[in-house]
């Protein structure tokens, strides 16, 4: 901690000292970098200095900074350098393990719009339905684009739906692709986590990551045409951060079963349903025989076993046990003794907690060819294939979901995910009679295929496969844009822009293998609610479907589409050189929910040559994603002697209609921001500060599970009519308010052969649910509001992401050497579990663990040996900082040492890396 504070203090003094140095020793400052960063995002009038923009825009030069940054993916780079942006690698969250939800200004992953070269990027096929920040949302898969293909990233931190359409409530991220020509550049990176907590807290090194990036560009013709191609491959090993499994693992029956297996006898082959076992005496005989081989059974236990010739207890008419059977006598814990007998330890039963295993391959291209002096055609896009493997909850041998006839020690099921992403944008742009015209078509598709491995359909017993195709998700989007803009020499300039857009979207769910979702009876046939079920020795029915992730059933399979058309107008008035006003309006019509109209007004006032005031106000919207309307996944359970459905039901389902759940409609927003920019050219210092407020009405959430027993009588009738026992839905249930402040201070200078760049950025934000929950239909009841919007959901929304985040970074270059230092402050967050956090023995309805603030330090050193070859070595999280440990109630038998329901900075610890850079 002392070293961490020393580094932070030194950074601050370094920053302030260089400011004083620039003021007092200006004559020694041989050169200062006076070239201002320009932005195109947030305005259709063309590039302008980001200081003169009427809305706040951050610009990150990825091409240069990626040489020294420890992070390599777009999401993790932005999480490190942009305080208003949050994205953390998730664990044990199914498909979300391979796609990190990204948030801007504390709003949802689906409330930030992503552009590539100014064109709308399609979202992911995945719906985040697990317990992570952003639950119930559909974000953009930033991991499908290689960061090495980027020139820079622009982040517009202001509502912009009136300019860019749906999703831009929090802001817009524009990824600008490289246009380099005439050389081959590349880098080879290797790193991993060097930390005492590696390999389930046994130390050493894990999470090894190898990445190879190549980029090549060249001219096309002689009029400025070019092509630029990037290939990237990443091979990432998992990290393991579980403690040692502290729960019960083996019971006495497991011990006897193991002794029999050692002698070639499989007790599970002697019965399929323990309540209907014709050769029960043979089974009992084997139990008597092999129990004698369990040396740690007491004499009393051995005697009780040997003296019993029945399996089930015998009870009187009052339900009192008259004589105990083997099921009762063998249902005691023998974990420690049996581990010793089998030569195993508790860590052998750990879950895989940490980052998932991942192989990622990406190809991206950016092409532009002039036709003549006024017109050019362009195309860009790419393909990525990502295969990830993540672990589920360990299936222990003493659980009914484990068939010990095949898995005497249980097993750790794995979720294999194949993610394919395809995008292609093509168009023509040019000038006609002073009008800038751009006609384009952009297609994108993202798909998730689930391959469940090292698992089983327990109800199939010996006949179960170990691998299942569980089906998949696919989202496709095609967008046609026609844009016009023209500048007029009126006052100090007027820019007029207008255009139209047509968007087609398709969402598809593909069913899995039959065995991935089906429950089979004791005879191996599909269970029809009348035939006997397969059971374990203790009479518990063996569950069906592939363990850890049941496949999508035929009833879940859908293929839905919708269309949207839009028209917009944007006029920018430069009344004088000190007053700029931008007005925008947009109309959109969706085929599935109707129309929306939004507007924006922004202004920049130049109070002094180096001091600007900027302000903006707008309305915005986010259309319900087609995923949220049609996504559904259900499972069949045997409850109260009935086959009943539980799960997530689509917005257009029969049960949703019977319960009078309203059709999803757009979220609407009102946003306002005010800020200033200030420059001190003599010291190369720039200050910006912006305050903002966003109100969102009818925000779409995923409810918790409504159980039949919890709902009113009228709703119970609807549940019964559709044979449903539990259901959750997407619904426009809450209103929220977000307010905050962004501050950015930047400095750069050259002196005595050194080049210095300093940057401080901070974001302080707060999101709160306001007003009542919008319950509706037959589920409208004060008692059900905690299910509509649960306490856990409130924490995910309001407190699972840091409200305060700040970074202080320095880059010092001298000749061929570069030193990069960054300290990032992550504010406190709240765990989602409701537990007795203060240890007073009373659990309050909103009592949670607070996870404290932390500072993460990154340090890297780069050296350019020749003009063609360079090397960077560095450390992310230099002091090996971890989040606060979970309280015991949240650890799941010491498996989750750190919270998996917050988004702070992850739980991987210190990461060391080296990177070889080359260009020819």
NORQUIPE-V102456 format. One record per pair of residues at least 24 apart in sequence whose C-alpha atoms are under 8 Angstrom apart, sorted by the first residue. I is the first residue (numbers start at 1). GAP is how many residues later the second one is. Records with the same first field share a line. If there is no record, write none. Layout:
I=GAP  GAP
This chain:
4=851  853  875
8=815
11=797  798  799
12=796
15=743
19=664  666  728
22=660  661  727
23=659  660
26=656  657
28=723  724
29=720  721  722  723
30=720  721  722
31=718  719  720
32=652  716  717  718
33=651  715  716  717
34=647  650
39=115
41=77  113  114  115  133
42=114  118  121
44=441  451  453  526
45=440  442  450  451  452  527
51=561  626  627
52=552  560
53=551  561
54=526  527  528  548  549  550  560  561  562
55=101  102  103  547  559  560  561
56=100  101  102  634
57=97  98  99  100
58=96  97  98  99
59=93  94  95  96
60=92  93  94
61=90  91  92
62=85  86  88  89  90  91
63=85  87  88  89
66=82
67=795  805  848  850
68=752  792  793  794  804  806
69=751  791
70=788  790  804  805  806  843
71=805
72=75
73=69  70  73  74
74=68  69  71  72  73
75=25  27  67  68
80=727  744
81=726
82=679  725
83=678  679  680  722  723  724
84=658  678  679  721
86=715  817  818
87=816
88=815  816  817  818
89=266  817
90=42  264  265  810  816
91=262  263  264  265  299  809
92=260  261  262  298  299  300  808
93=37  38  39
94=36  296  298  321
95=31  320  322
96=30  32  34
97=258  259  293
98=258  260  290  319
99=42  44
100=41  43
101=32  33  38
102=37  38
103=31
104=53  66  67
105=52  65  635  658  660
106=632  659  660  661  695  697
107=63  631  660
108=26  29
109=25  28  29  30  31
110=27  28  29  30  57
111=56  57  58  59  60  511
112=55  56  57  58  59  60  61
113=53  54  55  58  59  60
114=26  58  59  60  61
115=57  58  59  60
116=58  59  60  61
117=57  58  59  60
118=56  57  58
119=306  323
120=322  359
121=323
122=321  322  323  324  354  355
123=323  352
124=322  323  351
125=321  322  323  348  349  350  382  502
126=321  322  347
127=500  501  504
129=573
131=770
132=664  768  769  770  771
133=663  664  667  668  768  769  770
134=662  663
135=566  567  658  661
136=492  565  566  594
137=491  564
138=487  489  490
144=218  239  240  241  242  277
145=217  219  237  239
146=84  85  86  216  217  218
148=65  66  67  82  84
149=28  29  66  80  81  215
150=25  26  27  28
151=24  25  26  27  28
152=24  25
158=513  515
159=459  460  461  512
160=440  458  460
161=425  437  438  458  459  460
162=406  422  423  424  436  437  438  456  457  458
163=405  407  421  422  423  437
165=421  423  456
166=454  455  456  457
167=454  455  456
168=452  453  454
169=451  452  453  500
177=189
178=50  188
179=38  47  48  49  187
180=36  37  38  48
181=35  36  37  38  45  46  47
182=34  35  36  37
183=33  34  35  736  737
184=30  31  32  33  735  736
185=29  30  31  732  733  734  735
186=26  27  28  29  731  732  733
187=25  26  27  728  729  730  731
188=24  25  727  728  729
189=724  725  726  727
190=723  724  725
191=720  721  722  723
192=719  720  721
193=46  715  716  717  718  719
194=715  716  717  718
195=685  714  715
197=44  712
198=41  42  43  710
199=40  41  42
200=40  41  42  43  44  147
201=39  40  41  42
206=31  32  33  34
207=29  30  31  32  148
208=28  29  30
209=25  26  27  28
210=24  25  26
211=24
220=149
221=148
223=147
224=145  146
225=142  143  144  145
226=141  142  143
227=138  139  140  141
228=137  138  139
229=134  135  136  137
230=132  133  134  135
231=130  131  132  133
232=128  129  130  131
233=126  127  128  129
234=124  125  126  127
235=123  124  125
236=121  122  123
237=119  120  121
238=116  117  118  119  120
239=113  114  115  116  117  669
240=112  113  114  115
241=111  112  113  655  656  666  667
242=108  109  110  111  112  652  653  654  655
243=104  107  651  652  653  654
244=102  103  105  106  649  650  651
245=101  102  104  105  648  649  650
246=100  647  648
247=646
248=85  87  150
249=84  85  86  147  148  149
250=83  84  85  88  146  147  148
251=79  80  81  82  83  84  147
252=78  79  80  81  82
253=77  78
254=143  144  150  154
255=36  39  79  83
256=31  34  35  37  38
257=30  33
258=150
259=31  32  34  35
260=26  30
266=139
267=138
268=136  137
269=136
272=250  251  262  263  264
273=249  259  260  261  262  263  266
274=260  261  262  263  264  265
275=264
280=31
281=28
284=25  26  27
296=41
301=28
304=25
305=24
327=210  211
349=45  47  62  63
350=44  545
351=40  41  42  43  61  544
352=38  39  40
353=38  542  543
354=553  554
355=35  553
356=32  33  34  35
357=31  32  33
358=28  29  30  31
359=27  28  29
360=24  25  26  27
361=24  25
374=56  57  58
375=53  54  55  56
376=52  53  54
377=49  50  51  52
378=48  49  50
379=45  46  47  48
380=44  45  46
381=41  42  43  44
382=39  40  41  42
383=37  38  39  40
384=35  36  37  38
385=33  34  35  36
386=31  32  33  34
387=29  30  31  32
388=27  28  29  30
389=25  26  27  28
390=24  25  26
391=24
392=156
393=155
400=135  136  140  141  142  143
401=57  141  142  146
402=56
403=55  58  133  139
405=56  57
406=55  56
411=43  44
412=42  43
413=39  40  41  42  134  135
414=38  39  40  41  134
415=35  36  37  38  133  134
416=34  35  36  37
417=31  32  33  34
418=29  30  31  32  33
419=27  28  29  30
420=26  27  28
421=24  25  26
422=24
434=52  53
435=49  50  51  52
436=47  48  49  50
437=45  46  47  48
438=43  44  45  46
439=41  42  43  44
440=40  41  42
441=37  38  39  40
442=36  37  38
443=33  34  35  36
444=32  33  34
445=29  30  31  32
446=28  29  30
447=25  26  27  28
448=24  25  26
449=24
452=94  96  97
455=91  92  93
456=89  90  91
457=58  59  62  86  87  88  89  90
458=84  85  86  87  88  89
459=60  61  62  63  65  74  75  76  82  83  84  85  86
460=59  60  61  64  84
468=44  45  47  48  78
469=43  44  47  82
470=41  42  43  46  47  76  79  80  81  82
471=38  39  40  41  42  80  81
472=37  38  39  40  80
473=34  35  36  37
474=33  34  35
475=30  31  32  33
476=29  30  31
477=26  27  28  29
478=25  26  27
479=24  25
491=83  84  85
492=81  82  83  84  85
493=80  81  82
494=77  78  79  80
495=76  77  78
496=73  74  75  76
497=72  73  74
498=69  70  71  72
499=68  69  70
500=65  66  67  68
501=64  65  66
502=61  62  63  64
503=60  61  62
504=57  58  59  60
505=56  57  58  121
506=53  54  55  56  120
507=51  52  53  54  119  120  123
508=49  50  51  52
509=43  47  48  49  50  122
510=42  46  47  48
511=40  41  42  43  45  46
512=39  40  41
513=38
514=39
515=29  30  31
516=28  29  30  34  35  36
517=27  28  29  33  34  35  36  118
518=26  27
519=24  25  26
520=24
529=113  114
550=85
552=81  82
553=80  81
556=76  77  78
558=72
560=70
561=65
562=28  29  30  64
563=27  28  29
564=24  25  26  27
565=24  25
577=29
578=26  27  28  29
579=24  25  26  27
580=24  25
593=71  72  73
596=25
610=67  68  69  70
611=65  66  67  68
612=64  65  66
613=61  62  63  64
614=60  61  62
615=57  58  59  60
616=55  56  57  58
617=53  54  55  56
618=52  53  54
619=49  50  51  52
620=48  49  50  51
621=45  46  47  48
622=44  45  46
623=42  43  44
624=40  41  42  43  76
628=102
629=35  101
639=86
643=80
644=79  80  81
645=78  79  80  81
646=78  79  80  81
647=58  79  80  81
648=79  80  81
649=78  79  80
650=79  80
651=78  79  80
654=68
655=63  64  67
656=73
658=60
659=56  59  118  119  120
660=116  117  118
661=70  115  116
662=69  114  115
663=68
664=36  66  67  68
665=33  67
666=32
667=29  30  31  32  33  65
668=28  29  30  31
669=25  26  27  28
670=24  25  26
671=24
683=64  66
684=63  64  65
685=60  61  62  63
686=58  59  60  61
687=56  57  58  59
688=55  56  57
689=52  53  54  55
690=51  52  53
691=48  49  50  51
692=47  48  49
693=44  45  46  47
694=43  44  45
695=40  41  42  43
696=39  40  41
697=37  38  39
698=34  35  36  37
699=33  34  35  36  37
700=30  31  32  33  34
701=29  30  31  32  33  88
702=26  27  28  29  86
703=25  26  27  28  84  85  86  87
704=24  25  83  84  85  86
705=82
706=81
710=74
711=68  73
712=66  67
714=64
715=63  64
732=42
733=40  41  42  55  56
734=35  36  37  38  39  40  55
735=34  35  36  38
736=31  32  33  34
737=30  31  32  33
738=27  28  29  30
739=26  27  28
740=24  25  26
741=24
753=61  62
754=58  59  60  61
755=57  58  59
756=54  55  56  57
757=53  54  55
758=50  51  52  53
759=48  49  50  51
760=46  47  48  49
761=45  46  47
762=42  43  44  45
763=40  41  42  43
764=39  40  41
765=38  39
766=32  37
767=30  31
768=29  30
769=25  29
791=41  43  54  55
792=40  41  42
793=39
795=35  36  37
796=36  105  106
799=30  31
800=29  30  31  32  101  102  103  104
801=28  101  102  103
802=24  25  26  27  101  102
803=24  25  26
804=24
816=47  48  49
817=44  45  46  47
818=43  44  45
819=40  41  42  43
820=38  39  40  41
821=36  37  38  39
822=35  36  37
823=32  33  34  35
824=31  32  33
825=28  29  30  31
826=27  28  29  30  78  79
827=25  26  27  77
828=24  25  26
829=24  73  75
830=72
831=68  70  71
832=69  70
833=57
835=54  55
836=53
837=50
849=37  38
851=32  33
852=31  32
854=27  29
855=26
856=25
868=49  50  51  52
869=47  48  49  50
870=46  47  48
871=43  44  45  46
872=42  43  44  45
873=39  40  41  42
874=38  39  40
875=35  36  37  38
876=34  35  36
877=32  33  34
878=32  33
879=31
880=29  30
881=28  29
882=24  25  26  27
883=24
